Amino acid sequence: MAAPITPEQIAIVKATAPVLKEHGVAITTTFYKNLIGDVPALHNFFSTTSQTTGRQPRALAGAVLSYATYIDDLPKLTHAVERIAHKHVSLQVTPEQYDLVGQYLIQAIGQVLGDAATPEIVDAWVAAYGVLAQVFINREGEMYKANAADGWVGWRKFRITQKVPESSTITSFYLVPSDGATPLPKYLPGQYISLQVPVPELGYLQSRQYSLSEAPRKGEYYRISVKREEALEPSAPALVSNMLHDKYAVGDEVELSHPQGEFFVDPQDASKEGVPVVLVSAGVGATPLKAILDSLVSSGAKRPVSWIHSSRSSAAQPFADDIRRICRENENVSANVFLRTLGPEDRAGVHYEFGDMRLDLAKLDKDRHLFLGDSRAEYYICGPEAFMVDVRRTLVDLGVEKSRTFLELFATGDVSDE
């Protein structure tokens, strides 16, 4: 158990926030270089892509700065803690690793700040890190306990039973446990699994998170829908995704961890009866929202649902036929699709509602499609980060409380739109 941090140490940590803002990325870059250099096995935990692009050091620097800023008001960090804790559990981070991380983080602070890292500052940060680490260890312990109650701890082998194209770039992978043990634990629609595979070009394992892209189906399999990018180098963003497309066939095995994630809708939540749901996505961002839509429809919940999607073209649009079918069969569901480029076969009202344009919420009916007149309406947004920030800002400008908007980022860190 971490020792209590003193008021004097809290004051020191808050006072160093401007220094962290200036030197944070240098500190975290040094931290990762030293840590992974000394402990190569940690390559299996960290995304090579996020290291190469610098996103992981930037994300950690932002998290450390937020902690320094709100160390005396930790409830403001609840969302960030929850998001990170889910990610850690999906990657099987252990309590023992927090000691190692703390050691190298404090070392990096001293290395970058030099003489400015006085003993008092170092002691204050040691104490602060201990408190934060215990917060994560406690929360993640609760999650591991819940997963154990489902009979699933650690990585588990799954076999690919189907590869089904959903668009010109997105393929669904149907995954069943190699040990044949079912039913699989249920998940909340919007959540993800971590998928782990060896990468021969790198010489170690890599894990990526993929949203479960449909409602639970009797616990017999999980489905993820993965976008393929253009040919990439081993350290490029879609490394694992492209491996799944190009190198993994029906019958091959991958490893998964228990479903996790704080971005979800509970279709059984009776307190939400009648509350409208607006699902806004771009490209492969449709995947967690498709699971939410499927679950709301299959549960019999009569919540009004508005599906709003932006795609480069009808060929690139995932789940198009299924979305149209759901709308025909459920009068409480509507769909509006924006296509940036129209093809010769595309027809308004069949393949799209708004053509030759990016998503523009101003084109939609404020009540029927955005439910702006209902102060309970909830908005779930997924797509590129800039897209999500823009959609959230537009909704807030239209009078939606920010607390009713929920974003899912397919990358390390969190969305920042401050």
N, C-alpha and C positions, 0 to 999 in steps of 0.2 A: 504494500500500500504506500503510495507517495506521501511524503511528509507535507504538512500544510505549508502553503506559501505565505510569507509574512506580508503585511501591508507595505512595508518598505520595499520588498522585492517586487510587488505589484507595481508600485510607483516607478521603479527602475525599468521594468519591462515596458510599461506604457511610454516612458520617456525615450526609449530606444526605437520606438515605432518609426520616426523619421529616418533614422539610420537604416533600418530594414527596408524602408521604401526605396532608398537610394542604392543599397548594396545587396538587397535580398536575392536577386537572380544570381549574382556572383557567388553569394554564399551557398545557395542551393545547387548551383552547377558544380562548385567545388565539392560539396557534400556527396553528390551522386558519383562524381569521378572517383573520389577516394573510396567510398563504400563499395561500389561495384568492382573497382580495381582490386581491392583487398579481399573481397568476398565474391568471386565470379559466379558462385551458385545463384546469386540474386538476379542474374540475368533472366532466370526463369520467372521472376516476379514482375520485373519492370518491362514495359513496352519499349523495344528498341526504337520504334518509330517516334514515340513521345520524347525519348532521349535525344534522338537525332535532330528533331525539329525544335528542340528546346521547350516544348510545351510542358513537359513534366517539371523541369526546374522552375518555370514561370508559375505553374499551378501551385507548387509547394511554397514558393516565395509569397504568393498571394494569400495562401492559407496561414502562413506564419505571421504575416502582417496583420491579417484579420484577428488572429488570436491576441497579438500584442495590443491591438486597438481595443478589443472587447474583453480583455482578461478579467475585468471587474464586472462584466455583464454577460456571462457565458450563454444565457438563454438566446441571445441574438445570433449565436452560432449553431443553434440546434439543427437547422436545415443542412448546413455544411457538414456537421458531424455525422448526421444520419446518412447523407449521400456517401461520404468517404467510408463510413463503417460498413455499409452494404458492399462497396467495392472491395474493401479489405477482406471481408468474409468470402466473397466470390473468388478471391485469389488465394484463400487459405493462409492469410497472414496470422502468425502466432504471437502470443504475448511476449515470448522471449525475444522476438525480433525488435520490439520497441526499445529494449535496452541498447541493442546494437545501433539502431537508428539515432537514438539520443546521443550516444557516444560520438558518432561521426558528425552529427549536426552541430554539437557544441564545438567540436574540433574545427569544423569549417568556419564557424563564427570567429573563432580566435585567429584562424589562418588568414581570413580576409580582412578583418578589422585591425589586426596587429595590436599595437600598444593601446589602441582605443578600447579593446576588450579587457577592461579592468577586472580584477578578481571579483569585485562586487557585481559587475554586469554578468560575468560568467556564472556566478553562484545563483543570481536571480533567474537566469535562463535555464539552469539545471533544474531549479525548483519548479519553474513554470512548465517546462517540458514534462516533468514527472506528473504534474496535475493533469495535463492534457492527455498524456499517454494513458493514465488510469481511466479517464473518461472513455476513451476508445476501447480499452481492454474490457471494461465493464459492459459497454453496449454490445460489442462484438461477442462477448461471452454469452449474452442473452440470445443472440442470433444463432450461434453455434449450438446452444442447448435446444433451441426450437428445431433446428435442422436434424439434430440427433434424434429428437422425438419422431421425426419422419423416417428414421432409419438410414439417413444418408449423411455421412461425414467424409470430407476429403474429396478427391477426384474419383470419378467413376467412368468406366469405359462404356461408350455408346457406339452403336453400329448404324451407319447410314442405310436406310431401307428404300428411300426414294429421293430423287432430285427432280424437282418439278419447276420448269420455267414459269415465272410470274410476269416477266416483261423482257425486253431485249437485254437488260443488264442485271436483273434480279432473279435469283433461283431460290426456291424453298428446299430446305434439307429436312427430311423426316428422320428422327433419331430415336432409336429404341435401346434400352439397356442391354449390353452384351450378356449379362448374367441372366436375362430373361425375367428378372424380378419386377413384377408390376402388382398393383397400380403404382405409378409414379406419384410423388407428392404434387398436390395441386399448387398452383401459383396464382397470384393476383394479376389480372390482365394489365399489361404495361411493364411488367418486370422482365428481367433478362437472365440468361445463363452466361457463365464464363466458359469458353471453349479453349482447350489447350492442345497444341500439336507440336511435335518436334520440327525445327526448321534446319535442315541439313546445311544450308548456306551459312547459317550463323553458328551452328554447333551447340545450340541449346533450345529449350522450350520457349514458346511464346503463347500468351493467352490474350484473347479478345472477348469483349462482351457483345452478345447479340440478343436483341429483344425476341421474346417468344411471340410469334406472329399470328396466333389464333387462340381462341378460348380453349381451356383444358378439355380434352376429349377422352373421358373415362380413364385418364392416367395411363394410356397405353404407349404414347410417344410424345415427344416434344417436336415442335416445328420452329425453325428459324428461317428467315428470308434474307439472303446475303447479296449485296451488290458487288458486281465485278467491275474493276477499273481497268484502264489501259495497262499495258505491260509495264511493270515496275521493278525497281531495284530491291534487293533484300531488305533494306531499311525503310522502304517507302510506306506510305500510310495504309495501303490495302494489302499488305503482304499476306496475312493469314486469309483474308477474304478471297484473294486470287488463288491461293493454294487450294482452298476448298473447291473452287470452280474448276481449276485446271488439273489438280493432282489427286483429288479424292473422288472415288466412285462408289456406287452402291455396293455395300458389303464391307467397306473400309471402316476403321474405327477412329474415333476421336475421344477425348476425355472432357467431361462436363463437371461443373460443380453445381450445388443446389441453387435453384432460382433465388435471386435477390433483387433488390431495387426499391427505392422509395417513390418512384413515379408509377402510380397505378390508380385504378378505380375499383372499388369493391362493389360488384353488382348486387350483392346481398344486403347492402347497407340500407335498412328500412328508413333511416332518417333522411335519405336522399330521394325518397319517392317524389316524382314529379319535378325534380330539379333538372333543368336543361343541361346538356353536355355538348360542347362545341369542340370538335376534333380537327385541328389545323395542322397540315403536314406538307412537306415538300420532299419529292424523291423517295428515297428509302426510309425517310422519317415516318412513312405510313405504317411501318411494321408494328410498333407497339400500339398504335392507335387502332390498327385492324383487330388486334386481340381485344382491346377495350370494346370496340363496336360489336364484335362477335359475342362477347360475354354479356353485354347489355341485352342484346337481342335474344340469345338463347336462355337467359335467366328469366325472361318474361317481364323484366322491369319496363315500365311504361314511361321511362324518362324521354323527353324529346331529345333527339340527337341530330346534330348537324355535322356532316362530313364535308370538309373543305380541303381540297388538295391541289397542289401545284406540281406540274411535271413538264419536262422538256418537250415531250411529244406523247402521243397516244401509245406508241410502241414502247416507250420507257415507263409508262404508268403501271404500277403493280396493282393487282387485285381488281382491275377495272370491272370485269364481268360480275364478280362476286358482289361488289359494291352496288351495282345496278340491280342485281337480284334482291339484295337485302332491302333496297328502297322500295321495290315493287311489292314485296311481301310484308312490309312494316310501315304503316302510315305515319308512325312517329319518327321516321328516319328520312332525312333529306340529304342530297349530295350536290355539291357544286365543284366542278373541276375546271381549273385554269390550265390551258396548254400554251406554252410559249411559241411552239411551231406547229402549224397545221399541215397534215398530209392530205393528198388528193382524196382519200377515202373517209376522212373524218367528217362527221356530221354533228351539227349542233343539237343538243338534247339527247344524243346517243353516246358520243365520245367525249363531249365537253359542253360546258355552259358558257365559258369565256375563252375565246381563242386569240392567238397572236398577242398574248400579254402574260406578264407575271401575275402572281396573286395580288389582288387589290381588294381589301375588305370593303372599301367604299362602294364597290359594285354590288354588294350583297344587301338583302333586305335586313334592316336593323332589328326587326322583331322576329321574322320567320326563320332567318338563318343565323343571326348573331345573338338573339334573345337579350338585347340590351335593355329591354324594359323589365327584365326579371333580375332582381338584385341577388338571387341565389345561383344564377348560372355559373358553370365552371368551364374553364377553357384549358385544354390539353394540347400542347404545341410541340412538334418535333420536326427537325430538319437541320440544315446548316445553322451555325451559331448566329450569323448576321441575320438570317431569315427569322429566327425565333425572337431575337431582340427587337427587330422591326415590328413583328406581329404583336408582341407584348406591349410595346410603346404605343402602337396604334390603338389597341384595346383600352389601355389606360387613358389615352387622350379622349376616347369615346365614353369614358365614365366608369370603366370596369376597375374594381379594386385589384391592385396587383396581387393580393393574397389569393385571388380566385383564378390566377393564371399559373399553370404548371408546365415546366419545360424539361425536356429530356435531351441531354447532350451526349452524342456518340463520340466522346473524347475524354482525355484526362482533364481533371479539374471541374470547374463549374462555370455556368454562364454568368458573365458580368455585363450589366447594362446600366451601371451607375454613371 
